[in-house]
């Protein structure tokens, strides 16, 4: 049903762009080029990328427990021994010799109740969760960048319109002033024109302040001030707009990083359950050792021994700590499932809001385009009547103000429509590299 509607959205955006942009410069700072720089240089993204690299070492640490653990101990120094046996065999002679000992132990874990397996799997899932968080950060940052880019364009257009309105009123003021000097005008008309001119100047100053705020937000995100003359209105790719709200929700529940993050968190909580349960089982190690002793324990000479044994360790009672760990892990697992369901409901809400925002902006743009045309016709008619002396200056100025208001509202709605498209893509989880490849500007 919305296939044709999606086409109309894009057509409307293009028309809106043409109506407020007179031409593109030879070298343009397009949205895509700015977003690529943003993704490479924005501190929050760089921080998240380093956090992802850090998480990779959690996997290495967990996997290391499957490898043999090798330890060596060396002792050398003087030893003094005075025991009953020594005194009986050597009366009056205390054993005192430099001793040397060395030991090498190799331990290989054979069984641990799947604890290491659960740790490795949990670390892998933690890495993927961090990766999804990074993707979410990238997409949210891209949307913030898009909004900042569009807002600069919006405020620049509004400043231009306010200046045009101010120029028009100034021209009308000059005409009325000329009529008064010729004796055919009314002085109060000049005062009314001056009053309208002050209001127009105040609005222009407000838009200029909003433009400076937009530039400040842009500079914080992109790291440099925008080149206003080089910016181009973005054109969202029509093929990325879904055919219906149901389809948008379906895509969001499948591709939104928040959903994937929640699902991975559930799996990670399940692995923590396995890890807690592993404490119920014994640990079995294969231990190989080799020892070397020289002149130790009042025994003169060298002693060597080697052994390979299976060593079992079973904590039969931990003061109910194991039971508490298992109960805690079970509640954490159920809590993660509830959180996953909550995130799904929020993604659905986000998709619905974005969808209806887009439809509303589209309808507003269409209605305001008609309003601009009607107001322009009324203004032109009143100017002709005023030139013929059949209309008051206040009515002419009010008609001109209606044109200006309609144009400003239309421009804002057109940019709201553009922003709503990107908001919908964000809700679906599609503000990604595929978007950068398909985005026209």
C-alpha positions as CSV (number, residue, x, y, z in Angstrom):
1,X,0.0,0.0,0.0
2,X,2.8,2.4,0.9
3,X,5.0,1.6,-2.1
4,X,3.5,4.5,-4.0
5,X,3.5,6.6,-0.8
6,X,7.2,6.0,-0.3
7,X,7.7,7.2,-3.8
8,X,5.7,10.3,-3.0
9,X,7.9,10.9,0.1
10,X,11.0,10.9,-2.0
11,X,9.5,13.1,-4.7
12,X,8.3,15.4,-2.0
13,X,11.7,15.7,-0.6
14,X,13.3,16.4,-3.9
15,X,10.7,19.1,-4.7
16,X,11.3,20.6,-1.2
17,X,14.9,20.7,-1.9
18,X,14.5,22.4,-5.2
19,X,12.1,24.9,-3.7
20,X,14.7,26.1,-1.2
21,X,17.9,25.5,-3.0
22,X,18.9,27.4,-6.1
23,X,22.0,25.3,-7.1
24,X,24.9,23.2,-5.9
25,X,28.5,24.4,-6.0
26,X,31.2,22.6,-7.9
27,X,32.6,21.1,-4.7
28,X,30.0,20.1,-2.2
29,X,30.3,19.0,1.4
30,X,27.7,16.3,1.1
31,X,26.0,14.5,4.0
32,X,27.7,11.2,3.1
33,X,31.2,12.6,3.1
34,X,30.6,14.4,6.4
35,X,29.1,11.2,8.0
36,X,32.1,9.2,6.9
37,X,34.4,11.6,8.6
38,X,32.2,11.6,11.7
39,X,32.3,7.8,12.0
40,X,36.1,7.9,11.7
41,X,36.8,10.8,14.1
42,X,34.0,11.1,16.7
43,X,35.4,10.5,20.2
44,X,32.4,8.4,21.4
45,X,32.8,6.0,18.5
46,X,36.6,5.8,19.0
47,X,36.0,5.1,22.6
48,X,33.5,2.3,21.8
49,X,35.9,0.8,19.2
50,X,38.7,0.6,21.8
51,X,36.2,-0.9,24.3
52,X,35.5,-3.6,21.7
53,X,39.2,-4.3,21.2
54,X,39.5,-4.6,25.0
55,X,36.7,-7.1,25.2
56,X,38.6,-9.4,22.8
57,X,41.1,-10.1,25.5
58,X,38.4,-11.4,27.8
59,X,38.1,-14.3,25.3
60,X,41.8,-14.9,25.3
61,X,41.9,-15.0,29.1
62,X,39.0,-17.5,29.3
63,X,40.6,-19.7,26.6
64,X,43.9,-19.7,28.4
65,X,42.3,-21.9,31.1
66,X,42.1,-24.8,28.6
67,X,45.9,-24.7,28.2
68,X,48.5,-26.3,30.5
69,X,49.6,-24.1,33.4
70,X,53.4,-24.4,33.9
71,X,55.1,-23.1,37.0
72,X,58.7,-23.3,38.2
73,X,60.2,-22.7,41.7
74,X,63.9,-22.3,42.5
75,X,65.5,-21.9,46.0
76,X,69.2,-21.6,46.9
77,X,70.8,-20.5,50.1
78,X,72.2,-21.6,53.5
79,X,70.2,-24.0,55.6
80,X,70.8,-24.8,59.3
81,X,69.2,-28.0,60.7
82,X,69.2,-28.9,64.4
83,X,66.9,-32.0,65.0
84,X,67.0,-34.8,67.6
85,X,68.1,-37.2,64.9
86,X,70.9,-34.9,63.8
87,X,72.1,-34.5,67.4
88,X,71.9,-38.2,68.1
89,X,74.0,-39.1,65.0
90,X,76.4,-36.2,65.2
91,X,76.6,-34.9,68.8
92,X,77.6,-31.3,69.0
93,X,77.5,-30.9,65.2
94,X,74.6,-28.8,63.7
95,X,73.8,-29.4,60.1
96,X,74.7,-26.3,58.1
97,X,75.1,-26.4,54.3
98,X,74.0,-24.3,51.3
99,X,70.9,-26.0,49.8
100,X,69.5,-25.9,46.3
101,X,65.9,-26.9,45.3
102,X,64.1,-26.7,42.1
103,X,60.6,-27.8,41.0
104,X,58.7,-27.8,37.8
105,X,54.9,-28.4,37.8
106,X,52.6,-28.8,34.7
107,X,48.9,-28.8,35.4
108,X,46.2,-29.6,32.8
109,X,42.6,-29.2,33.7
110,X,40.7,-32.3,32.7
111,X,37.2,-31.7,34.1
112,X,35.6,-28.6,35.8
113,X,31.9,-29.1,35.3
114,X,31.9,-27.1,32.0
115,X,33.1,-23.9,33.9
116,X,35.8,-23.0,31.4
117,X,33.4,-23.7,28.5
118,X,30.8,-21.4,30.0
119,X,33.5,-18.7,30.7
120,X,34.6,-18.8,27.1
121,X,31.1,-18.6,25.7
122,X,30.2,-15.8,28.1
123,X,33.3,-13.9,27.0
124,X,32.5,-14.4,23.3
125,X,28.9,-13.2,23.9
126,X,30.3,-10.2,25.9
127,X,32.4,-9.3,22.9
128,X,29.4,-9.5,20.6
129,X,27.3,-7.4,23.0
130,X,30.0,-4.7,22.9
131,X,30.1,-5.0,19.2
132,X,26.3,-4.4,19.0
133,X,26.6,-1.5,21.4
134,X,29.3,0.0,19.1
135,X,26.9,-0.4,16.1
136,X,24.2,1.3,18.1
137,X,26.5,4.1,19.0
138,X,27.5,4.5,15.3
139,X,23.9,4.6,14.2
140,X,22.8,7.1,16.9
141,X,25.8,9.2,16.1
142,X,25.0,9.2,12.4
143,X,21.4,10.3,13.2
144,X,22.7,13.1,15.4
145,X,25.0,14.1,12.6
146,X,22.2,14.0,10.0
147,X,20.0,16.1,12.3
148,X,22.8,18.6,12.8
149,X,23.5,18.8,9.1
150,X,19.8,19.2,8.2
151,X,19.3,21.8,11.0
152,X,22.1,24.0,9.6
153,X,20.4,23.9,6.2
154,X,17.0,24.6,7.7
155,X,18.2,27.6,9.7
156,X,20.2,28.9,6.8
157,X,17.1,28.8,4.6
158,X,15.0,30.5,7.3
159,X,17.5,33.3,7.7
160,X,17.4,33.8,4.0
161,X,13.6,34.0,4.0
162,X,13.6,36.3,6.9
163,X,16.0,38.6,5.1
164,X,13.8,38.5,2.0
165,X,10.8,39.4,4.1
166,X,12.6,42.2,5.7
167,X,13.7,43.5,2.3
168,X,10.1,43.3,1.0
169,X,8.7,45.3,3.9
170,X,11.5,47.8,3.6
171,X,10.6,48.3,0.0
172,X,6.9,48.7,0.9
173,X,8.0,51.2,3.6
174,X,9.9,53.2,1.0
175,X,6.9,53.3,-1.3
176,X,4.6,54.5,1.5
177,X,7.2,57.1,2.5
178,X,7.4,58.3,-1.1
179,X,3.6,58.6,-1.2
180,X,3.6,60.7,1.9
181,X,6.2,63.1,0.5
182,X,4.1,63.4,-2.7
183,X,1.0,64.2,-0.6
184,X,-0.9,61.1,-1.7
185,X,0.0,58.9,1.3
186,X,-1.0,58.6,4.9
187,X,1.6,59.1,7.7
188,X,0.1,56.3,9.8
189,X,0.7,53.9,7.0
190,X,4.4,54.6,7.2
191,X,4.3,54.0,11.0
192,X,2.5,50.7,10.4
193,X,5.1,49.7,7.8
194,X,7.9,50.6,10.3
195,X,6.2,48.5,13.0
196,X,6.0,45.5,10.6
197,X,9.7,46.1,9.7
198,X,10.8,45.9,13.3
199,X,8.9,42.6,13.8
200,X,10.5,41.2,10.6
201,X,14.0,42.3,11.9
202,X,13.3,40.6,15.3
203,X,12.3,37.4,13.5
204,X,15.4,37.5,11.4
205,X,17.6,38.1,14.5
206,X,15.9,35.0,16.1
207,X,16.7,32.9,13.1
208,X,20.3,34.1,12.9
209,X,20.7,33.1,16.6
210,X,19.2,29.7,15.9
211,X,21.6,29.3,12.9
212,X,24.6,30.0,15.2
213,X,23.3,27.4,17.7
214,X,23.0,24.9,14.8
215,X,26.5,25.7,13.7
216,X,27.8,25.1,17.2
217,X,26.1,21.7,17.4
218,X,27.4,20.9,14.0
219,X,31.0,21.8,15.0
220,X,30.8,19.7,18.1
221,X,29.8,16.6,16.1
222,X,31.9,17.0,13.0
223,X,34.9,18.8,14.5
224,X,34.8,21.7,12.1
225,X,32.4,24.5,11.1
226,X,30.1,23.9,8.2
227,X,30.8,25.4,4.8
228,X,27.4,26.8,4.3
229,X,27.8,27.6,0.6
230,X,29.0,24.0,-0.1
231,X,26.3,22.1,1.7
232,X,23.8,20.1,-0.4
233,X,20.3,19.0,0.6
234,X,20.4,15.2,1.2
235,X,18.1,12.9,-0.8
236,X,17.3,9.7,1.2
237,X,17.3,6.5,-1.1
238,X,13.7,5.5,-1.8
239,X,14.5,1.8,-1.8
240,X,15.3,1.9,1.9
241,X,11.8,3.1,2.8
242,X,9.6,0.1,3.8
243,X,6.2,-0.5,2.1
244,X,4.2,-0.5,5.3
245,X,4.4,0.1,9.1
246,X,4.2,-3.7,9.7
247,X,7.2,-4.1,7.4
248,X,9.1,-1.4,9.3
249,X,8.4,-3.1,12.6
250,X,9.4,-6.4,11.2
251,X,12.8,-5.0,10.0
252,X,13.3,-3.2,13.3
253,X,12.8,-6.4,15.4
254,X,15.3,-8.2,13.2
255,X,18.0,-5.6,12.5
256,X,17.9,-2.9,15.3
257,X,21.1,-3.2,17.3
258,X,19.1,-2.8,20.5
259,X,17.2,-5.9,19.8
260,X,20.3,-7.9,18.9
261,X,22.0,-6.6,22.0
262,X,19.1,-7.7,24.2
263,X,19.1,-11.2,22.7
264,X,22.8,-11.6,23.2
265,X,22.5,-10.5,26.8
266,X,20.0,-13.3,27.4
267,X,22.4,-15.8,26.0
268,X,25.2,-14.4,28.2
269,X,23.1,-14.6,31.3
270,X,22.4,-18.3,30.5
271,X,26.1,-19.0,30.3
272,X,26.5,-17.4,33.7
273,X,23.9,-19.9,35.0
274,X,26.1,-22.7,33.6
275,X,29.1,-21.2,35.3
276,X,27.3,-21.1,38.7
277,X,26.1,-24.7,38.3
278,X,29.7,-25.9,37.6
279,X,30.6,-25.3,41.2
280,X,28.5,-28.4,42.1
281,X,31.0,-30.6,40.4
282,X,34.6,-31.6,41.3
283,X,37.6,-30.3,39.4
284,X,40.0,-32.9,38.1
285,X,43.6,-31.9,37.0
286,X,46.4,-34.0,35.4
287,X,49.5,-32.8,37.3
288,X,53.0,-33.6,36.3
289,X,55.9,-32.6,38.5
290,X,59.7,-32.9,38.7
291,X,61.7,-32.0,41.8
292,X,65.4,-31.5,42.4
293,X,66.9,-31.2,45.9
294,X,70.6,-30.9,46.9
295,X,71.8,-30.9,50.6
296,X,68.3,-30.4,52.1
297,X,66.8,-31.6,55.3
298,X,70.2,-32.6,56.7
299,X,70.6,-35.1,53.9
300,X,73.9,-34.8,52.0
301,X,73.7,-35.3,48.3
302,X,71.2,-34.9,45.4
303,X,67.6,-36.2,45.3
304,X,65.4,-36.2,42.2
305,X,61.8,-37.3,41.8
306,X,59.1,-37.1,39.1
307,X,55.4,-37.8,39.3
308,X,52.3,-37.7,37.1
309,X,49.0,-37.8,39.0
310,X,45.3,-37.1,38.7
311,X,44.2,-34.6,41.3
312,X,40.6,-34.1,42.2
313,X,39.2,-31.2,44.3
314,X,35.6,-31.2,45.4
315,X,34.2,-28.4,47.6
316,X,31.5,-30.4,49.4
317,X,30.1,-27.5,51.4
318,X,30.6,-23.8,50.7
319,X,28.3,-22.3,53.3
320,X,25.4,-22.2,50.7
321,X,27.4,-19.7,48.6
322,X,27.0,-22.0,45.5
323,X,23.3,-22.2,46.0
324,X,23.1,-18.4,46.3
325,X,25.2,-18.0,43.1
326,X,22.9,-20.3,41.2
327,X,19.8,-18.5,42.4
328,X,21.2,-15.1,41.6
329,X,22.2,-16.3,38.1
330,X,18.7,-17.7,37.5
331,X,17.1,-14.4,38.5
332,X,19.6,-12.5,36.3
333,X,18.7,-14.8,33.4
334,X,14.9,-14.2,33.8
335,X,15.6,-10.4,34.2
336,X,17.5,-10.4,30.9
337,X,14.6,-12.0,29.1
338,X,12.2,-9.4,30.6
339,X,14.6,-6.7,29.4
340,X,14.7,-8.2,25.9
341,X,10.9,-8.1,25.8
342,X,11.0,-4.4,27.0
343,X,13.5,-3.5,24.3
344,X,11.3,-5.1,21.7
345,X,8.3,-3.0,22.8
346,X,10.5,0.1,22.7
347,X,11.7,-0.6,19.2
348,X,8.1,-1.2,18.1
349,X,7.2,2.2,19.7
350,X,10.1,3.9,18.0
351,X,9.1,2.5,14.6
352,X,5.5,3.6,15.0
353,X,6.5,7.1,16.1
354,X,8.9,7.5,13.2
355,X,6.4,6.2,10.8
356,X,3.6,8.5,11.9
357,X,6.0,11.4,12.1
358,X,6.9,10.8,8.5
359,X,3.3,10.6,7.3
360,X,2.4,13.7,9.3
361,X,5.4,15.7,7.9
362,X,4.5,14.5,4.4
363,X,0.9,15.7,4.7
364,X,2.0,19.0,6.3
365,X,4.4,19.6,3.5
366,X,1.7,19.1,0.9
367,X,-0.8,21.3,2.7
368,X,1.8,24.1,3.3
369,X,2.9,24.0,-0.3
370,X,-0.7,24.9,-1.2
371,X,-0.8,27.5,1.5
372,X,2.3,29.2,0.0
373,X,0.7,29.3,-3.4
374,X,-2.6,30.7,-2.1
375,X,-0.9,33.3,0.2
376,X,1.3,34.4,-2.7
377,X,-1.8,35.0,-4.9
378,X,-3.5,37.0,-2.2
379,X,-0.4,39.1,-1.7
380,X,0.0,39.8,-5.4
381,X,-3.7,40.8,-5.6
382,X,-3.5,43.1,-2.6
383,X,-0.3,44.8,-4.0
384,X,-2.2,45.6,-7.2
385,X,-5.1,47.0,-5.3
386,X,-2.8,49.1,-3.2
387,X,-1.1,50.4,-6.3
388,X,-4.5,51.4,-7.5
389,X,-5.3,53.1,-4.2
390,X,-8.0,50.5,-3.3
391,X,-6.3,48.7,-0.5
392,X,-4.7,49.8,2.8
393,X,-1.0,49.3,3.5
394,X,-1.8,47.3,6.6
395,X,-3.6,44.7,4.6
396,X,-0.8,44.5,2.1
397,X,1.7,44.0,4.9
398,X,-0.4,41.4,6.5
399,X,-0.7,39.5,3.2
400,X,3.0,39.7,2.8
401,X,3.5,38.4,6.3
402,X,1.2,35.5,5.6
403,X,3.3,34.5,2.6
404,X,6.4,34.7,4.7
405,X,4.9,32.6,7.5
406,X,3.6,30.0,5.0
407,X,7.1,29.8,3.3
408,X,8.8,29.4,6.7
409,X,6.3,26.7,7.8
410,X,6.7,24.9,4.5
411,X,10.5,24.9,4.7
412,X,10.4,23.6,8.3
413,X,7.9,20.9,7.3
414,X,10.0,19.9,4.3
415,X,13.1,19.5,6.5
416,X,11.0,17.7,9.2
417,X,10.0,15.3,6.4
418,X,13.7,14.6,5.5
419,X,14.6,14.1,9.2
420,X,11.6,11.7,9.7
421,X,12.9,9.4,6.9
422,X,16.3,9.1,8.7
423,X,14.5,8.6,12.0
424,X,12.6,5.7,10.5
425,X,15.8,4.2,9.2
426,X,17.3,4.5,12.7
427,X,14.3,2.7,14.2
428,X,14.8,-0.1,11.7
429,X,18.5,-0.3,12.4
430,X,19.5,0.6,8.9
431,X,21.6,3.7,9.4
432,X,24.7,1.6,8.6
433,X,27.3,1.2,5.9
434,X,24.6,0.0,3.5
435,X,22.9,3.4,4.0
436,X,26.1,5.2,3.3
437,X,26.5,3.3,0.0
438,X,22.9,4.0,-1.1
439,X,22.6,7.6,0.1
440,X,22.7,9.9,-2.9
441,X,24.2,12.9,-1.2
